[in-house]
Amino acid sequence: MGHSALATSSSPAILIVDRVAVVRRAVADLFVQAGLRVREAADAAAALSLLEAEEANVLVVSTKLHGGMHGFDLARRVAERWPRIGLILVSGSKRPPDSALPPGALFVRRPYRPAALFLLACTLAARQRTSLGSADSLLWDSVLAATQQVADETWTLTAQPSATQH
């Protein structure tokens, strides 16, 4: 299913894959309201068909899907076939070890703050759409790491005492 709302052909494209229609639509609405192009799929086969027809900038996929392919398997296949697509895996289970995630994939645990998911997806889309030099790549890596910490609610900010005395 595709959505239009404020999206233009130059808007980032997000593909949402979740077996639960109400969850899929709620996540889609989050991105549509911000003017992004959104497509939805209920399973891995439908997601792959949509990607064959039109590549997305970011794939947001539940780890549990109906059909023969699990969300982790779909993410790995997408990473191999379309390495520039940003990957976000979503689950109510605990965070898997990084070795279980495809390279570059992010993990968001449910329940999550919609703004955190939106920020991660937009950061991935911006990174994907930017031609990266080495300095830019390091900057984007830092932005993504900080954004992931915000999504995980592990971000800490400590005040540093002033170096100057009055």
N, C-alpha and C positions, 0 to 999 in steps of 0.2 A: 504494500500500500504506500502511495506517495502523498505528500502534503505540500501545500504551496504557501499559503498565508503571505508573509512578507518576503519570502525567499526569492532570490534572483538566480540566474544561471551562474553567476560568479560567487554565490554564497557557498560556504563549505557544506559538503554532503555528509550526513551521518546515517549509518545503517544500524538499526536497532534490532537485535535478535533475542527474542524471549518467548518461551512457550506459553506464557500467561498473557492473554490479549489485553486485559485491563492494565497490567504493568507496562506492557509495550506501548500502549497508547498514552499513558501518563508520561512516560519518558519522552515519547515523540512530541507531545504537546509542549514540554519544557523547551525543546530546541526550536520548534516551529514558532513559538511566541517570540523568540529572539531573532527570527528571520533566517534560520538555517534551513537547508533542504534536508528532508528526512524521508527515509524509506524504512519499511518494517518487514520483518520475516519472522515466522513462527518456528522455523527449524533451519538446520544447517543447509539442507538441499536448496531451500528457497533463497537463503542468503547468498549461496554461491551463484545461483542463477541471476540474482539481481546484480551481483558484482561483475559477472560476465557481461551483462548488458551495459552497465555504467559503474565505473569505479567510484568508491566513496573515499572521503578523506579520513574518516574515523569509523571504526566498528565497535559498537557497544554490545557485548554479548553475555548472556547469562551462561553460567557454567553448566547448568542443567537444561538440556533440550530434549524434546521428543525426537524420535527417529533414531537412525543408526549412528549419528555422530554427536559426541559430547561437545560442550562449548570450548573446552581446552583444545580438542582436536580441530574444531573449526578455526580457532585462532591460529593454531600452528599452520594449517593449510593456507590460510589467508596470508600469514607472514612469509611463507615460502613463495606463493604465487604473486602476491602484491606487497612487496616489502615496504613500500612507502605508506601504506595504510596504517594509521595509528590504531592501537588495540587497547580496549578497556574490557576486562573481564569482571563480571559482577556476580556476587554470590552471598548467600546468607551464612555460609560456612566460614570457618576461620581462614585467614590468609595462608595460601600454600607457600612452600619454599620458592624462592626466586627461580630455582632450577626447574620447577614445574611450569613456569610461565614461558611463553615464546619470547625470544629476545625483544626487548623494548616494550613489552606489554605491561600495562598497569593493572592493578587489582583494586577494586572497590568493594567493601563489605556492606551488605544490606543490614539494617536500614542505613541509608546514607542521606546526607543533606543534598537536595537537588542542586544547590548552587555549587557544591564541590564537584559533582559529576559534570555539570555544565562547564566549570572552569577547566577541569582536566581535558574534556573533549575539545574545547576551544583552543587550549594550549597545544594539544596534539595536532589539530588542524592547521594552526598557524605555523607550527614547526614544519609540518609536511609540505605546506605551500610555499615555504621560503627556501630559496637555494642556499645551501649552507656552506660557508667557509669554515675553517677550523675554529676561529674565534666565535662565530655565530653558533656553531654546534655546541661548544662548551657553555655558552650563555643559555641556549635552549635546554641543555641537560640540567643546568642549575635551576632554571625555571620549573622544569618538570619535576625535579626532586622536591622542590619546595611545595609545588602544587599537590603532589602525592602526599606529602606530610600534612597539608591542610585537610585533604580528603580523609586521611587516616586519623585526623585529630591528634597527631603527635607533634605538631608544630609547637615549638617553644620559643619564646622571646624573652631574653633576660636583659634587664637594664644594666648598662655598663656605667660604673661611676665616672664622673667627669674627671678628665685628666688635669683640668685647671682648677685651682683653688681661688676663691674670692677673698 
